[in-house]
Amino acid sequence: MQIASSDPYQAVRSELAALRHQVTGVSGCVIAGVDGLLILHDTMTSAEPNDIAALAAGAHGISRTCGAALQQGAFSEVTIRNQGGYLAVYAVGDLALLAVIGDSGLNIARLHLEARPVTARLTAMLSIQTIQHSRF
């Protein structure tokens, strides 16, 4: 008999928290579906996680359309820079997104270096979670 964890997404939450702590200027991380629905979050910002999930999906949609129109392939990531900070959105497999919110002091190159391997690990973790949950 296998004992179920009280939080099946603890490893995913740990990845989000680690990314926030490893890169100075990251104020939050959100995992969203490509449909804009919130899956998980680790945020220290006043922005509503559900709104961030919807914004990530919008950025994904525009970027995916650009990739198709320019014949550049599938969506990988997009970065939006505003006067007061950043929103970076990364593909996590085909059905999820990692949105990272950063302040104006964020080193975006460092974020990309740290976030890309995180998205690969998250893809594997969320695929496993989907399979485990579909058994029940």
JOPE-V12130 format. One record per backbone hydrogen bond with DSSP energy under -0.5 kcal/mol. CO is the residue of the C=O (numbers start at 1). NH is the residue of the N-H. If there is no record, write none. Layout:
co=CO nh=NH
co=CO nh=NH
This chain:
co=2 nh=4
co=7 nh=10
co=9 nh=13
co=10 nh=14
co=11 nh=15
co=12 nh=16
co=13 nh=17
co=14 nh=18
co=15 nh=19
co=16 nh=20
co=17 nh=21
co=18 nh=22
co=19 nh=23
co=22 nh=24
co=23 nh=26
co=24 nh=107
co=25 nh=27
co=25 nh=103
co=27 nh=44
co=28 nh=101
co=29 nh=42
co=30 nh=32
co=30 nh=99
co=31 nh=39
co=31 nh=40
co=32 nh=97
co=33 nh=36
co=37 nh=33
co=40 nh=31
co=42 nh=29
co=48 nh=51
co=48 nh=52
co=49 nh=53
co=50 nh=54
co=51 nh=55
co=52 nh=56
co=53 nh=57
co=54 nh=58
co=55 nh=59
co=56 nh=60
co=57 nh=61
co=58 nh=62
co=59 nh=63
co=60 nh=64
co=61 nh=65
co=62 nh=66
co=63 nh=67
co=64 nh=68
co=65 nh=69
co=66 nh=70
co=67 nh=72
co=67 nh=73
co=68 nh=71
co=76 nh=91
co=78 nh=89
co=79 nh=81
co=80 nh=82
co=80 nh=87
co=82 nh=85
co=84 nh=104
co=85 nh=82
co=86 nh=102
co=87 nh=80
co=88 nh=100
co=89 nh=78
co=90 nh=98
co=92 nh=96
co=95 nh=34
co=96 nh=92
co=97 nh=32
co=97 nh=99
co=98 nh=90
co=99 nh=30
co=100 nh=88
co=101 nh=27
co=101 nh=28
co=102 nh=86
co=103 nh=106
co=106 nh=108
co=107 nh=111
co=108 nh=112
co=109 nh=113
co=110 nh=114
co=111 nh=115
co=112 nh=116
co=113 nh=117
co=114 nh=118
co=115 nh=119
co=116 nh=120
co=117 nh=121
co=118 nh=122
co=119 nh=123
co=120 nh=124
co=121 nh=125
co=122 nh=126
co=123 nh=127
co=124 nh=128
co=125 nh=129
co=126 nh=130
co=127 nh=131
co=128 nh=132
co=129 nh=133
co=130 nh=134
co=131 nh=135
co=132 nh=135
co=133 nh=136
